[in-house]
Amino acid sequence: MKEHLAIMIRDRAAKYGDREVFRYRDNNTGQYKSISWKVFVDEVARIAVALDDLGYGYDSKIGIFSNNRPEWLIADLAIMTVRGATVPFFGNASLQQVKYIVDETEMKLMFVGNVEQLEKAFWLMDHCDSLEQVILMNPDHSSDDQRCTGWNDLKTKNDSDDGTALDRILEAVEPDDLATIIYTSGTTGEPKGVMLGQESFMFTFGNHDRRLNLEDSDISLCFLPLSHVFERSWSLYLLHVGAINVFLENPKEVIEVLPKVKPTLMCTVPRFFEKTHEGIQKEYESWPGIKQKIFDWAIRTGHQTLKYRRHSKNIPIGLDIKYKIADKLVFKTIRKIFGGNIKAFPCSGSAIRPDLLRYFHAVGIYINYGYGATETTATVSCFKPHEYEFDSCGTVLPGVSVKFDENKEIMVKGKTVFRGYYKKIDETDEVLTDGWYKTGDEGYLTSEGNLMMTDRLRNIIKTSVGKFVSPQKVELLLGQDDFIEQIVVIGDNRKFITAVIVPAFENLKAYAKKNDIEFDDHNDLIEHQKIISYMEDRINFLQDELTPYERVVKFELLPEPFSIENKALTTTLKIRRKVIEIKYKELIDNMYADS
């Protein structure tokens, strides 16, 4: 059997037949509906034959611009079945972001999920040379525009096919087919297309089989966007396992949906646990003293068991009895927040606080934290189910090699490593040497084999929800304003993007005098509410075209410029980000304190 996703899903469908593979919520009724393996594979085949009939095939770059829904994965696998490469977009991506990718890939066809994304696609067809046609995946919506084809119309386009076309298509697939091009932010803000082949995805399945304990009876909630390599590779792995995937279109509804879906698994990012912990603590503060004392005792008891449980050692009888009492009084209630059936949360995307890991493990929630990148088809390392170290990123997966250069940079080699950046030879050469991918992260391996990631060497921000942001891109955009002299964007492992800004004081003083704003010095000026509101309006206007996660949410104005003298600039006048973050730590922390 060929090692190819198109072949793999048909093999699984032959095994599972009428069993459920997908579940989704009907927006009209609010009820959950199921899709069987048989129906799923039939729809993939129908869409693939239709794409083939339209002239799309080997090396076609086809976009998917949608939130999570079953049709997302169906379209993805249909594209790969005709040997095309799926190019995903985040559901809230800005027009300029999508346009750049459409232009670079010379994309002709795009699948879209809702009316808002369809409107953007129409604009793109008017402003891009290549884009010609759009497929609207949501069967509840339609368009009279001739450039748009409905999902059901595409699906029934070749009803008369007797299977000959599909057989021909499947016969042609090869294990080295390019599967996808996933765009990530570059250091200059210019996106880079990470090319991943079929062999990378197929290899990860065997990798995870040897590390994770998944079964075909598992249920996973598809919460993170499928446009992200983490959720995408995880969802494809679920197909390999034969487990059920439940699609969540709006991630903001996750806490509301968890008790209804009752998943056993769910991919997450550290921010999910930060927010959940904040919610629990807020609730805790409203409890009477005796209830707080019981809760505190339970958490202490849970922590005491960790030194045994994380090494799969028997818990002493007395402690085990205490834990069972704590579980009945407190922990079961907390686990109900997640539906009550969770056995593991695969978690990655950014650094997580070890104290959060310990807290949730103490209440019986296993967070399988790991390390990876789009360029490594997600997972490089993760916890072993029965042996893990909270301060680490787990141990390296089987079949993946890791080493460190003279700068302690983590380097990765193996079949999961990407082929290069699409149409960017120089950028590829910077990070790929003899098959080794230079991650841009600093780290080391402990004597027990745990991977420790200690710093980020490349200057790309990764927020606590796993979004990549180029600080230079935002700084260049906002720095063009006449009232901004210097700006440093912050947000690595934080909830959102903030900035510290040195205003162009001469222009700001002129504005203040013109508007009768009194001030004695720079401090008076930057603390005046009218000045703050004026700067806020200018910043919001400038960043209107940025994707929401790239935008500066809060900022602080500084009274003095960055300079060589105050060590904020190098002798070559480059910004020293770490120095600035340390110098203004209190200001920066305050911007996140009440959020």
C-alpha positions, -999 to +999 in steps of 0.1 A: +000+000+000+014+035-009+022+057+020-002+085+011-031+101+030-055+095+001-048+058+003-048+057+041-083+071+046-097+046+021-081+018+040-096+031+073-130+035+057-130-001+045-124-011+081-149+012+099-176+016+072-207+031+089-189+041+121-188+078+130-157+097+120-168+134+123-193+152+144-204+188+140-231+212+153-259+221+129-262+259+131-299+258+123-309+234+150-280+236+174-279+198+175-249+177+168-248+156+136-225+127+126-207+118+094-197+082+089-165+069+074-183+058+044-199+092+037-167+110+045-145+090+020-173+092-006-173+131-003-135+132-005-137+111-037-165+133-052-146+165-046-114+150-059-130+139-091-146+173-095-113+190-090-097+167-116-124+175-140-118+212-136-082+207-145-066+208-110-041+181-102-004+176-096+013+207-081-019+228-080-019+252-052-054+254-038-065+275-008-087+268+021-100+300+038-123+289+065-130+282+102-131+246+114-158+224+098-159+189+084-157+202+048-123+217+057-107+183+061-127+168+032-115+196+009-079+192+022-079+154+015-095+159-019-068+184-028-041+159-018-059+131-036-055+149-069-018+155-059-024+192-053-010+212-023-034+227+002-026+263+012-045+271+044-054+305+057-065+315+092-102+322+092-097+359+103-066+366+081-065+401+066-069+408+030-033+418+025-020+386+042-042+364+020-033+385-011+004+380-006+000+342-004-024+340-034+000+360-055+031+341-045+015+307-051-003+319-082-034+303-067-064+298-090-089+282-067-099+288-031-124+270-008-141+294+016-162+287+047-186+316+053-200+348+038-174+371+053-146+350+038-165+348+005-166+386+004-128+387+009-124+361-018-144+382-043-121+412-035-091+390-040-104+379-074-107+415-084-072+424-071-051+392-078-040+381-113-044+344-107-075+337-085-104+327-107-128+306-088-142+301-053-159+271-037-183+280-009-181+251+015-211+260+038-242+244+022-264+269+041-251+298+020-251+306-017-240+332-042-253+344-076-218+353-086-207+330-115-172+328-100-186+310-070-196+273-069-216+258-041-203+227-022-232+205-031-230+216-068-193+207-068-200+174-051-226+163-076-207+176-106-196+141-117-225+118-105-222+098-136-186+087-129-184+049-126-153+051-105-129+050-134-117+086-129-112+080-092-092+048-098-070+067-123-064+095-097-056+072-069-032+052-091-012+083-098-005+094-061+030+091-049+045+090-014+067+120-022+038+143-033+038+178-018+010+178+007+007+214+018+023+249+020+017+265+054+026+301+057+043+315+088+056+350+095+092+358+085+116+380+105+108+409+082+071+403+083+071+387+049+053+353+052+072+321+043+055+291+029+066+259+047+065+229+023+055+196+039+053+164+019+031+133+023+060+115+039+062+140+067+026+134+078+027+097+073+059+094+094+043+113+123+016+088+126+040+059+134+059+083+157+028+092+177+016+055+178+048+048+198+044+077+222+006+083+227-021+060+239-049+068+215-077+043+206-104+044+179-130+049+207-114+083+216-133+116+209-113+148+202-126+183+201-112+203+171-107+236+189-075+251+175-077+263+138-071+237+112-049+262+094-024+257+122+000+227+117-007+214+153-045+209+149-041+199+112-016+171+119-035+160+150-068+158+130-051+137+103-036+115+130-071+109+144-080+095+110-051+072+111-062+060+146-099+058+136-110+082+164-139+107+163-132+144+156-158+170+167-155+203+149-158+236+168-163+265+144-161+293+170-132+287+194-146+312+219-174+287+227-149+260+239-158+262+276-195+261+268-191+232+244-168+209+264-195+196+288-217+188+258-191+170+237-173+153+266-141+147+246-114+124+258-087+145+240-082+180+227-053+199+213-046+231+232-022+260+236-008+273+270-032+303+269-062+280+272-049+269+306-040+304+317-075+316+311-090+285+327-068+290+358-078+327+359-114+317+359-110+291+387-091+317+408-118+343+402-145+319+414-123+309+443-122+345+456-160+346+459-161+314+481-165+315+519-134+308+540-141+272+548-146+263+512-113+280+503-095+260+530-109+227+516-098+237+481-063+246+492-059+214+511-071+194+481-046+212+458-017+206+483-027+169+484-027+167+446+008+183+444+021+158+470+011+129+446+029+143+416+063+130+425+049+095+424+024+098+395+048+115+371+072+086+376+044+059+376+052+050+412+027+036+437+012+064+459+016+056+496-017+043+511-023+073+534-017+098+506-038+078+482-068+079+506-063+117+510-062+121+472-094+101+467-112+124+492-097+155+475-109+141+442-144+136+454-146+170+471-128+192+446-111+176+415-141+160+399-159+193+398-129+209+381-127+181+356-163+186+347-153+220+332-136+200+305-165+176+301-154+150+327-139+125+303-106+141+294-076+117+295-050+140+278-045+175+265-018+176+239-004+211+243+022+231+224+026+264+205+045+284+231+061+282+265+039+272+294+045+280+330+056+249+349+034+259+379+004+257+356+014+223+344+018+211+381-016+227+391-036+209+364-018+176+368-025+179+406-062+179+399-059+148+376-057+166+342-029+153+321-014+180+299+010+164+274+032+193+267+055+193+238+078+213+215+077+216+177+073+239+148+055+242+114+088+233+098+089+200+118+053+189+111+046+200+147+059+176+173+096+172+180+093+162+216+065+157+242+059+140+275+059+103+278+026+091+293+042+076+324+074+096+328+078+133+325+096+164+338+074+195+343+102+220+335+110+204+302+094+200+267+094+162+272+116+137+254+124+136+216+101+114+196+113+082+180+128+087+146+136+124+152+172+135+157+181+166+178+215+183+182+228+217+192+253+240+175+279+262+191+252+288+200+232+260+217+206+264+189+182+234+187+186+216+154+162+189+142+166+162+115+142+135+102+114+128+079+092+153+097+115+182+087+101+204+059+114+206+023+121+243+024+103+277+020+083+281-011+101+303-037+125+315-009+159+298-015+179+322+006+156+319+036+157+281+032+195+280+031+196+300+063+178+274+083+184+241+065+219+225+064+224+189+053+188+181+064+192+198+098+166+224+106+179+253+127+149+261+149+160+295+162+155+283+197+182+278+223+182+247+245+198+215+257+191+179+266+192+168+303+209+136+313+175+119+315+169+129+278+144+157+284+145+186+260+149+220+276+141+252+256+157+281+272+154+311+249+142+322+215+171+332+193+152+345+163+133+377+168+097+364+162+070+368+188+049+338+197+019+347+218+006+324+245-022+313+221+004+301+196+002+330+171+034+342+153+039+379+150+067+398+134+076+427+157+095+444+129+064+443+107+043+460+133+070+484+143+076+495+107+039+500+102+034+521+134+068+538+132+058+556+100+035+578+120+046+614+125+040+612+162+060+580+169+098+583+172+106+548+185+086+518+192+093+483+206+066+456+203+062+431+230+042+399+234+063+367+234+045+341+255+020+368+264-018+370+259-017+398+233+006+424+217+016+455+235+042+482+228+064+508+245+066+540+225+088+570+225+067+598+209+080+624+185+079+650+212+082+681+190+052+671+170+033+661+201+041+694+218+028+713+188-004+693+189-008+699+226-004+737+223-028+738+194-054+720+215-048+739+247-033+709+266-012+722+294+021+705+304+053+713+321+075+684+308+075+652+289+060+632+318+031+656+320+025+653+283+025+615+280+003+611+311-025+635+298-056+615+289-062+636+258-027+628+245-032+591+253-065+590+235-051+608+205-022+584+202-046+554+206-067+567+177-037+571+155-024+536+163-058+519+158-061+537+124-027+525+112-031+489+122-066+484+108-053+461+081-034+439+106-049+406+116-064+409+152-037+389+169-010+412+153-025+444+166-011+464+195-038+462+222-022+484+248+008+507+249+028+529+272+044+562+262+079+568+275+095+602+285+130+595+271+143+580+239+162+547+235+199+555+232+234+540+234+238+559+267+209+542+284+220+509+268+187+505+249+206+507+216+237+489+204+266+509+190+252+502+156+219+517+168+200+484+169+173+479+195+182+458+225+149+442+232+158+423+263+173+454+279+142+473+272+119+446+285+139+445+317+141+482+321+104+487+316+093+454+332+069+470+356+052+491+329+049+460+307+036+438+334+009+464+343-004+463+307-012+426+312-022+427+348-059+434+344-065+415+312 
